[in-house]
Amino acid sequence: MRAFASLQLLGLVFGAVFLGCDSFPSKEVYALTNFKEAIYEDPHMVLSDWNSLDSDPCAWSGITCSMTRDYVIKINISGSSIRGFLVPDLGELTFLQELTLHGNRLLGILPKELGLLKYLNILNLGSNELTGPIPPEFGNLTNIVKINLQSNGLSGKLPPELGNLGYLEELYLDRNKLQGTVPAGGNKGLTSNASKLHGMYASNLTGLCRSSQLRVADFSYNFFVGSIPTCLEYLPRSSFQGNCLQKQESKQRAADMCVGAPPSKGRPAVNPKHKPTKNVPKHSDTSKPAWLLALEVVTGTMVCSLVLVAVVTGLQKCNSKSSIIIPWKKSGSVKDHTTVYIDSEMLKDVARFNRQELEVACEDFSNIIGSSPDSLVYKGNMKGGPEIPVISLCIKEEHWTGYLELYFQREVTDLS
């Protein structure tokens, strides 16, 4: 009897495991599938095993699931050169703890729906090509510990809602195009010791001064203005260099690169290499020997002549070499052809005409009824047949790939 009870218990355990596998949330599979569809370049085929028909994504590359295999907790696809977009559906991965897509070629904006991932600990999207602002909804990532958005093209102002991230320890925003002030909102009487942000001070602070756990942050090489917040002065000066801040000791950008940056207070900056000119004669720079002026004129004339000859020669070579291909005119050399693919099965029911028949029908290709930058459309009257349009494509030969040839064939088949 005891053995039978043990077998029953074992059966219940296995049944629960299989039930958990079968009940994987469909919305998470849908979110991952949509993310794959938004990736249009995958040179290393890292997403090749992401099968939309598979109801259990736990074995997909870069995916880690919970112990019970009932939801996704980690996505890690780094340094894979995938190119595409972040989809809002990633916000449906309710229990996701880590999203690491560092070192790829992702485009577009940061979806605000990522702010729904309340269990997220690590958000690493550094070294991509993302643009646009940082959504204020990121302030809802209350369990986040590390945010890495460095080396992208992010712009706009930092949302003060980032101060809501009480567990944030690392923040990397360097090498973007962020503007405005660093939203610290600290008290000027506060010392630079990070420990002062705890306790009674934290309730009176706004912005990043509320992030009491923040120990590493990098704001360098953006376009921040104003001054370094007092509550963040414990960070190294290199964390603020390459901006438009007022404190010049941290190696800020030149003034002409800081469009809209407020001027520094105090005396205007003086170039140490600039020397006063009160004892220098007014016309000392203009008194040059006559032979030097003549040499400059002759040299300038010779350089201009050489440039003009080079331009004329280049134009002649370009005009003498034909760089287009027309459907009925073949190049003289077989080596000049780009490899194309002919699908004879697809074109079996398409009527065929030779160049001479088309030339007669289109009145020696003089009956033009339409044109575009890369094509001409002729009106043709076939002998004993209906009127037909004839399209002549003008495309550089090196751009006429096998893919375009197949596309052109499909267009011809559909029109016929």
N, C-alpha and C positions, 0 to 999 in steps of 0.2 A: 504493500500500500504506500509506504514511504517512497519507494522507487517510482511508483506511478505519479505521486505528487511532484517529485523532482522533475519528471519528464514534462508534466504539465507546466511547471514554472519555467523550464527551459524553452518550451514552445511559446509561452507568452512573451519571453524576452526576445526571441528571434522574430516573433510576429510584430513586436513593437519596433524593432530595428527596421524591418522591411516596410512597415507602415510609415516610419519616419522618412525613408528613402523615397517612397512613392508620393509622399505629401509635400515634396519640396515646393516652395511658393512659386507659382507660375509667373508672378510679377517680377521676380528676380531673374528668372530665365529670360523673360521678355526684355528686361533692362539690359542684360548682358548682350543679347542678340542685337538689340538696337545700337549698342555701342560698337559692336563689330561691323555693322552695316555702315556706320559713320566713318569707318577707317577705309580709305580708298588706296592706300599704299602699305603693303606689309612685306618688305623685301626679304625678311628672314622667316616668313610664314609662321610666326608665333601664334597666330590666331587660327591656324588651319584646322585644329581639332575642336574649334568652337562650333558645334553642330546644333542648329536651332531645333532639330527634331529630338534632341536628347533632353529628357526632362530632368536629368541630374548633371549639373555643370561642375561638380566637385572634382572631376578628373581633367578638366580643361587646363591648358597651360596658363600659369600665372594666377590661378584661382585656388584659394584655401577656404574650406568650409569648417563649420563647427564640428565638435566631436560627434554629435548626433547626425551630422550631414543633413541638416534641415534648413540652413541658410548660409550665405556667403559672409565671411568675416574679413577677407583680405584679397586685394587685387594688387599684384606686383608684376608689372611689365616694364622693365627699365632698360634703357640703352638698346632698344630694338628698332629704332628708326621708323616706327609706324607713323603714318601721316593721316590726319583726319580731324575729327571734332569731338569734343566732350558733349555727350547728350544729356538733357535734363533727366532722363530716365534713371541715371545713376543714383538719383535721390530716392529711388524705390528700394535700394539695398539697405533696408532698415537697420540691420545689425552690423553693418560694415565698420570695421575697426581701423583698417589701413587702406589707403588709396595711393599707390606709388606708381607713377607713370613718368619718372624722371628720365631725361636724356632721350626724348623722342622728337617728333616734328608736329606736335599737335597745334592746331590753328583755332581761331575763333575766340569766343569769350568764355569766362568762367560761369557756368550755369548757377543761378542763385539757388537751385534745388539742392545743391551740395550742402547747403546750410541745414537740410533736414536730417543729416546723418548725425544724430545726437550721440551715438556711441563711437564716433570716429576719434582715434587717438593720433594718427599720423596722416597728414595730407602733403604729399611730395609731388609737385608738378613742375619742378625746376628744370631749366634747360630745355624749353620748348619754344613755340612761337605764338603763345597766347597773347591776346590783346584785350583792350577794354578795361573797365574798372574792376576793383575788388568788390564783390557784392556785400552790402551791409549785413545780409543774411548769414554771412560767415560768423557773425557775432553769436549765433545760436549754437555753435559747435562747442558746447560747454565742457566736453571731456577731451578736447584737443590738447595735445602736448607739444606737437611739432608741426609747423607750417613752413613749407619751402616753396616759394614762388619765384626764386631768383632766375636771372637770365631769361626773361621773356620780353614782351613788349607791352606790359601792363601800363595803363595810364590813369589819369584822374587822381582824386584825393583819397587818402587812407580813411576808411570809415571809422568813426570813433567807437562803433560797436565792438571793435576788436578788444576793447577794454573789458568786455564781459567774459573773456576767456580766462577764468581764474586759475586753470591748470597749465596754461601755456608756458613752456620753458624755452623753446627755441623758435625764432621768427626770422626767416631769411627773405628779404625783399630786394636785395641788391641787384643792380644791373637791369633796371626797368626804366619806365618813363613817368614814374609817379611824381605828382606835384603837390603843392600846398604845404602846410605845416605838418609836422609829426604830431598826431592828436594825443598828446600826453595829458595836458590839462592839470599838471602837477602844481603843488603849492610852492611858491618861490622860496619859502622859508625852509623847505625840506632839504635835508642833506643828501649827498650823492650815494649814501649807503643804501643798498637795495633792501636791507632788512627793515628800514624805516617805512617801507610800503605796507607792512603788516599792521594789524591791530587797528587802533583808533584812526590812523591816517587813511586807510583804504576806503572808509565809508565816505570821505569827503573828496575823493579824487575821481576824475573822469578819464576816458581814453586809456592809453597804455599804462598810465601810472597805477591803474587798478590791477594790472597783471602782476600780482605779487610774486609769482613763481618765475617770472621771466629772468633768465640768466644769460642767454645768448641771443643777440639780435644784430642784424646787418641791414642798414638803410642806405648803403653807399651806392654811388653812381646812379642817382636819380636826379630829380630837379626840385627837391625839397627846399623851402625857404624858411626864414625866421631864424630861430636859434635852437641849440640843442636843449631839450627839456632837462630841467634840473634833476628830475627823478630818474633820468636815464644817463646821467653823467658818469655812472659807474662803468658803462660800456667803454671799450677802447675807442680812441679817436678815429681809428680806421673804419669803424662802423658807420661813420657819417661823412667820410671824404667823398669827393666827386659830386657834391650837391651845390646848392646856391645859398647855403647858410651864411649867417653873418660872421661867425667865428672863422677867421681865415687860417688858424693854425692847423686845421684838419684838412688842408689841401682841397679847397673848393674849386668849382669850375670858374672859368674866366667870365667876366661880366657880360660880354657879348653873347655868351651861350645861355645866360639866365634870363630868358624873356619873361617879363612880368615879375621878376624877383625884386623885392623892395631894396632900396639902397641902404648900405651899412650906415650906422650911426657914427658920429664923430668925424674926424678929419678924413678927407678923401685919401684913397690909397695912392702911394707914390711908388713909381717904378725905381728900384735901386740902381738900375742900369742907366737911368736918365740923368744927364748932367746939366746943371744950370748953364744958361747961355748969355748971362749978362756981360761977360768979358769977351765974347766972341763977336767978331765983326759981322754985320748983317748980311753982307754979300760974299762971305767966304766960300759958300758952297757953289756959287755960280761962276766963279772965275776959273775956267778950264783953258788949257792951251788949245790953240787953233788946230794943231795937228791931231789932238785927241778927239776933238769934235768931228773932224773929217774922217778919222778912222771909224768912229761909231756909225756915221752915215753910210760909209761904204760897206761895213760889215752887215748892217741891217738890210741894205739893198740886196746883198748876196744871199742872205738867209731867206728873204721873201721870195727871191727868184727860184731857189731850190725847192721851197715848199710848193710854189705854183707849178713847177715842172712835175713834181711827184703827184700832185692832185690830177693834173691832165693825164699823165701816164696811167694812173689808176682807173680813171673814167674810161679811157680807151680800152683797157683790158676787160673791164666789166661789160662794155658794150659789145666787144668782140666775142664774148663767151655767152652762149645761150643757157639760161638757168631754169627754163620752164619746160614742161612736158605737156603736150596736148594729146587727147585720147587717140587721134588717128595719125600722129606724127611720131616716129620712133627716132631715138638717138642713133648716131652713126656707130657708136662703140657699145658693145654688149656690156662692158665693164661699168658703163655709166648708169646702167639701169639699177633701180632699187628692186629687191626681190619682192614680188607680189604673189598673191594666192588666187587662183581661179577656181571657183566652185561650180563645176560643170553641171552638177545635179540641180543646183538652184537656178541656173540660167537656161535649162533645157527647153522651157516653153517660151522663151523670149525671142521675138523676131530679130534677125541679124541683118544689118546693112553694111555695105562696104563704103569706103570714103567717097568713091565716085558717085554712088547712088545718093548719098547725103549732099554732095556738092551740087548735083543737078536739082535735087528737091529744094534746096535752100538758095537757089540762084547764085551759085558760086560763093556761098556764105556772105551774101551782101544784105540779106533780108533780116536785119537785126530787130528784134522786138523787145528786148530787155537786156539789162546788164547789171553787174555788181562788181566790186573790186577784184574778185577772183573768178568771174565766169561771164560768158556771153550766151544769150538765148536767141536762136534763129527760128523762123517760121519756115516749115518745109511742106511741100505738096508732093506726096509720093505719086508716081505714075499709076493711075488706075486705083488709087487708094485714098485714104483720108488725109487731112492735114495733121502734121506732127510737129512737136517742138524738139529742137535739137540743142543740147546744152554742151558748151565747150568750157572745160575747167582749165584754169591757168594757175597751177600750183608748182612751187619749186620742187624739183625732182627729189631732193633729199628729204622733203617733207611728205612725199607720197609713200606711206608705209603700207605694209600688208594689211594692217587694221583698217586703214582708210579705203583700201581696195575692196575689202569685204563689205564695208559699210556702203560703198558706192554700188556694189552689186545688189545688195538688199534693197536699196532705194530703187534701182532699175526694175527689180522683180516686183516690188509693190506697185510701181506706176504702170507696169504692163498689165 
